[in-house]
């Protein structure tokens, strides 16, 4: 399975599924919403991401959560350049 991380949405999109661990409708003065359990969508059947199917597919949620955790563990932390600009450094 191939997975792609959408960092701004904190979601993975393998096959036709897309999972959201965090969502944010605006990047100006709005804090992200964390989802536990995460939201799961089937993009071929629901391209507008309106119907959360996580409860119907716990095995997909488990698999994608494991992929996300493995991906996070493989990333080396770097300095947050955006925070530096916001803080005026």
Secondary structure as a PSIPRED ss2 file (coil, helix, strand):
# PSIPRED VFORMAT (PSIPRED V4.0)

   1 X C   1.000  0.000  0.000
   2 X C   1.000  0.000  0.000
   3 X C   1.000  0.000  0.000
   4 X C   1.000  0.000  0.000
   5 X E   0.000  0.000  1.000
   6 X E   0.000  0.000  1.000
   7 X C   1.000  0.000  0.000
   8 X C   1.000  0.000  0.000
   9 X C   1.000  0.000  0.000
  10 X C   1.000  0.000  0.000
  11 X E   0.000  0.000  1.000
  12 X E   0.000  0.000  1.000
  13 X C   1.000  0.000  0.000
  14 X C   1.000  0.000  0.000
  15 X C   1.000  0.000  0.000
  16 X C   1.000  0.000  0.000
  17 X E   0.000  0.000  1.000
  18 X E   0.000  0.000  1.000
  19 X E   0.000  0.000  1.000
  20 X E   0.000  0.000  1.000
  21 X E   0.000  0.000  1.000
  22 X E   0.000  0.000  1.000
  23 X E   0.000  0.000  1.000
  24 X C   1.000  0.000  0.000
  25 X C   1.000  0.000  0.000
  26 X C   1.000  0.000  0.000
  27 X C   1.000  0.000  0.000
  28 X C   1.000  0.000  0.000
  29 X C   1.000  0.000  0.000
  30 X C   1.000  0.000  0.000
  31 X C   1.000  0.000  0.000
  32 X C   1.000  0.000  0.000
  33 X E   0.000  0.000  1.000
  34 X E   0.000  0.000  1.000
  35 X E   0.000  0.000  1.000
  36 X E   0.000  0.000  1.000
  37 X E   0.000  0.000  1.000
  38 X E   0.000  0.000  1.000
  39 X E   0.000  0.000  1.000
  40 X E   0.000  0.000  1.000
  41 X E   0.000  0.000  1.000
  42 X E   0.000  0.000  1.000
  43 X C   1.000  0.000  0.000
  44 X C   1.000  0.000  0.000
  45 X C   1.000  0.000  0.000
  46 X C   1.000  0.000  0.000
  47 X C   1.000  0.000  0.000
  48 X C   1.000  0.000  0.000
  49 X C   1.000  0.000  0.000
  50 X C   1.000  0.000  0.000
  51 X C   1.000  0.000  0.000
  52 X C   1.000  0.000  0.000
  53 X C   1.000  0.000  0.000
  54 X H   0.000  1.000  0.000
  55 X H   0.000  1.000  0.000
  56 X H   0.000  1.000  0.000
  57 X C   1.000  0.000  0.000
  58 X H   0.000  1.000  0.000
  59 X H   0.000  1.000  0.000
  60 X H   0.000  1.000  0.000
  61 X H   0.000  1.000  0.000
  62 X H   0.000  1.000  0.000
  63 X H   0.000  1.000  0.000
  64 X H   0.000  1.000  0.000
  65 X H   0.000  1.000  0.000
  66 X H   0.000  1.000  0.000
  67 X H   0.000  1.000  0.000
  68 X H   0.000  1.000  0.000
  69 X H   0.000  1.000  0.000
  70 X H   0.000  1.000  0.000
  71 X H   0.000  1.000  0.000
  72 X H   0.000  1.000  0.000
  73 X H   0.000  1.000  0.000
  74 X H   0.000  1.000  0.000
  75 X C   1.000  0.000  0.000
  76 X C   1.000  0.000  0.000
  77 X C   1.000  0.000  0.000
  78 X C   1.000  0.000  0.000
  79 X C   1.000  0.000  0.000
  80 X C   1.000  0.000  0.000
  81 X H   0.000  1.000  0.000
  82 X H   0.000  1.000  0.000
  83 X H   0.000  1.000  0.000
  84 X H   0.000  1.000  0.000
  85 X H   0.000  1.000  0.000
  86 X H   0.000  1.000  0.000
  87 X C   1.000  0.000  0.000
  88 X C   1.000  0.000  0.000
  89 X C   1.000  0.000  0.000
